[in-house]
């Protein structure tokens, strides 16, 4: 288990630019160029998410799992009834991180989205930065691009606050 974990964590040390060409070849071979899934799927599962969820689950008290075992719950039932409800704050945090990472990513959408229809808003903002476009128009577009990020945070912060409130010491 530790060897697998360390091999996953080791991928954090490899810069994204080093894996850009091999990933593009895989996505192009699967027909993912100029598609939405070609933009999202290759970067969806990452080592940071695996590490964060693992550490959170490792910090859960063993008594919870022992009680589930005593009650006759199997692995799947323990995961659905105990682990999944408790990792909601981590999943909400990861959802915010992954969304912001994808939303602000410039390099991967620039490489994979080769047509105007497949380009993201970040690529569009980068192409607006010319002498013919005024700064006020660029700032207005940047403000519009901020709105989804703000809404995602407002929607998911409830799960984070609930977990902080629920984890308080009870007397």
Beta strands, then each sheet from edge to edge (+ up, - down):
end
